[in-house]
Amino acid sequence: MFLEIVTPAKKVYEGEVNAIAFPGVDGSFQVLNDHAPLVSSLGKGTVTYQNKEGKHNVEISGGVVEVLNNKIVLLADGLIGE
């Protein structure tokens, strides 16, 4: 799957991932390869994605995610700690 994480200030990540977990407003959820199309609001929390280098965490203050045809676009309101 291809993941793109963007904030109003910068592009945080762009690349292939195996799995990704999001802090949804009603609870966390995970997206794997060939996931059904999805648009969801995100709450404050940790986005965890796994690529060939290992597991990575990004702390977001909220946002929106779209999943379509193995492409994931995360529009984050901002990053926590920046």
C-alpha positions in Angstrom: 0.0 0.0 0.0 1.1 3.6 -0.6 0.9 6.0 2.4 1.1 9.8 2.3 1.0 11.7 5.6 0.6 15.5 5.1 0.2 18.4 7.5 -0.5 22.1 6.5 3.2 22.7 7.1 4.9 19.8 5.4 4.8 16.3 4.0 5.7 14.0 6.9 5.9 10.6 5.1 5.5 9.1 1.6 6.1 5.5 0.8 5.1 1.9 0.8 3.7 0.3 4.0 2.5 -3.1 5.0 0.0 -2.0 7.7 -1.1 1.1 9.4 -3.2 1.9 12.6 -5.1 5.1 13.2 -6.6 6.8 16.2 -10.2 7.1 15.0 -12.6 9.4 16.9 -14.6 6.3 18.0 -11.6 4.1 18.6 -8.5 2.9 16.8 -8.6 0.9 13.6 -6.1 -0.8 11.3 -5.8 -0.8 7.5 -4.2 -3.7 5.6 -3.7 -4.3 1.9 -6.9 -4.4 -0.3 -8.9 -2.6 2.4 -12.4 -1.4 1.4 -12.7 2.3 0.5 -12.9 4.4 3.6 -13.0 8.1 4.7 -12.7 8.7 8.4 -12.1 11.5 11.0 -9.2 11.0 13.3 -8.7 12.1 16.8 -5.6 13.0 18.8 -3.3 10.1 19.1 -0.6 7.8 17.5 -0.5 6.7 13.9 1.6 3.5 13.7 2.7 2.2 10.3 5.0 -0.6 9.4 7.3 -0.6 6.3 10.4 -2.7 5.3 12.5 -0.7 7.8 10.2 -1.6 10.8 7.5 0.1 12.9 7.1 3.9 13.1 4.9 6.2 15.2 3.6 9.6 14.3 1.7 11.7 17.0 -1.1 13.7 15.4 -3.5 16.2 16.8 -6.4 15.0 14.6 -7.2 14.9 10.9 -8.9 12.9 8.2 -7.9 9.7 6.3 -8.9 8.4 2.9 -8.3 4.8 1.8 -8.9 4.0 -1.8 -7.3 1.3 -4.1 -4.4 0.6 -1.8 -3.5 4.3 -1.5 -3.9 6.0 1.9 -3.9 9.8 2.3 -3.7 11.1 5.9 -4.4 14.9 6.2 -3.3 15.6 9.7 -4.2 18.9 11.5 -0.7 18.9 13.0 1.9 16.9 14.7 2.2 16.8 18.5 5.5 18.0 19.8 6.3 20.3 16.8 
